[in-house]
Amino acid sequence: MLSVPRVLQAFTGKPEENEVLKYPYETNIRVTLGPQPPCTQVEDAQFWFDAGRKGLYLCVGNEWVSVLAAKERLDYVEEHQKLLTSSETLGIEVFRIPQAGLFVVTANRKATSAVYKWTEGKFVSYQSIPTHQAQAWRHFTIGKKIFLAVANFEPDEKGREFSVIYKWSHRKLKFTPYQSIATHSARDWEAFEVDGEHFLAVANHREGDNHNIDSVIYKWNPATRLFEANQTIATSGAYDWEFFSVGPYSFLVVANTFNGTSTKVHSHLYVRLLGSFQLFQSFPVRHQHEPQLSITGHRACRVHLLDR
């Protein structure tokens, strides 16, 4: 029924022959099913029903005109693949390398994280990377250089606490260790560029039992080809950094979670002025529990396809 007024649905017409009663607005029409048929003068004024899109179309001139169509939704997701991981996965990063393909890297809680490559319609294991309770990965580029930075939460076997930047080797077609940076229970890396200069910000969560510590912004030095400490910012149980721009202004916001005694804290927004980030605005926040980020399930990741 195409928008039939409710009042008309209460009446029936009297058939001329011994047939089933019909409403006065009903009629017999020819509707074509299946793939889209041609729309020419022959099919003019005929209907076509697209079962896949749940739409009814009318041939007008040389064009199929929508008469009744289901509302388009973009939230149809179906499972495509399961990625078995060595332990609980706390973060995931998807990126593309020119001439190499599409990749996914998982941040696994235990000793090894993994890189997967899209091959023949699915992700397959490509490279294993030693990590220490990895929380997150960040992919970024500087010129033709391709990097992956991992935020390690726990120290290594020798008690050393650091996170690592890996660089893509065009010869080996693998990521190789490039630079180690001392961090404290790192939760996140944020890579960004301001006026042609490249930066990395690490969210240091705590040092021992002390959550009120500095997080650090590192700047790429083209001469040494290394990241060097550029600015420290006081944080309280820092969990995440995000960079964005508004017009000519560059902003960096940190999510604070815990000050050692309370989860009622302030997160802060910084604006870059005169070569450094300066406090711009504070947001009072309160966490009922310390936030945890997990990717669908334990020891497995699920890859879904968005049906558009």
JOFENVEN-V572457 format. One record per residue. N is the residue number from 0. SS is DSSP state (hx for helix, st for strand, lp for the rest). Layout:
n:ss
N:SS
N:SS
This chain:
n:ss
0:lp
1:lp
2:lp
3:lp
4:lp
5:hx
6:hx
7:hx
8:hx
9:hx
10:lp
11:lp
12:st
13:lp
14:lp
15:lp
16:lp
17:lp
18:lp
19:lp
20:lp
21:st
22:lp
23:lp
24:lp
25:lp
26:lp
27:lp
28:lp
29:lp
30:st
31:st
32:lp
33:lp
34:lp
35:lp
36:lp
37:lp
38:lp
39:lp
40:lp
41:lp
42:lp
43:lp
44:lp
45:lp
46:st
47:st
48:st
49:st
50:lp
51:lp
52:lp
53:lp
54:st
55:st
56:st
57:st
58:st
59:st
60:lp
61:lp
62:st
63:st
64:st
65:st
66:st
67:st
68:st
69:lp
70:lp
71:lp
72:lp
73:lp
74:lp
75:st
76:st
77:st
78:st
79:st
80:st
81:st
82:st
83:st
84:lp
85:lp
86:lp
87:lp
88:st
89:st
90:st
91:st
92:st
93:st
94:st
95:st
96:st
97:lp
98:lp
99:lp
100:st
101:st
102:st
103:st
104:st
105:st
106:st
107:st
108:lp
109:lp
110:lp
111:st
112:st
113:st
114:st
115:st
116:st
117:st
118:st
119:lp
120:lp
121:st
122:st
123:st
124:st
125:st
126:st
127:st
128:st
129:st
130:lp
131:lp
132:lp
133:st
134:st
135:st
136:st
137:st
138:st
139:st
140:st
141:st
142:lp
143:lp
144:st
145:st
146:st
147:st
148:st
149:st
150:st
151:st
152:lp
153:lp
154:lp
155:lp
156:lp
157:lp
158:lp
159:lp
160:lp
161:st
162:st
163:st
164:st
165:st
166:st
167:st
168:st
169:lp
170:lp
171:lp
172:lp
173:st
174:st
175:st
176:st
177:st
178:st
179:st
180:st
181:st
182:lp
183:lp
184:lp
185:st
186:st
187:st
188:st
189:st
190:st
191:st
192:st
193:st
194:lp
195:lp
196:st
197:st
198:st
199:st
200:st
201:st
202:st
203:st
204:lp
205:lp
206:st
207:lp
208:lp
209:st
210:lp
211:st
212:st
213:st
214:st
215:st
216:st
217:st
218:st
219:st
220:st
221:lp
222:lp
223:lp
224:lp
225:st
226:st
227:st
228:st
229:st
230:st
231:st
232:st
233:st
234:st
235:st
236:lp
237:lp
238:lp
239:st
240:st
241:st
242:st
243:st
244:st
245:st
246:lp
247:lp
248:st
249:st
250:st
251:st
252:st
253:st
254:st
255:lp
256:lp
257:lp
258:lp
259:lp
260:lp
261:lp
262:lp
263:st
264:st
265:st
266:st
267:st
268:st
269:st
270:st
271:st
272:st
273:lp
274:lp
275:st
276:st
277:st
278:st
279:st
280:st
281:st
282:st
283:st
284:st
285:st
286:lp
287:lp
288:lp
289:lp
290:lp
291:lp
292:lp
293:lp
294:lp
295:lp
296:lp
297:lp
298:lp
299:st
300:st
301:st
302:st
303:st
304:st
305:st
306:st
307:lp
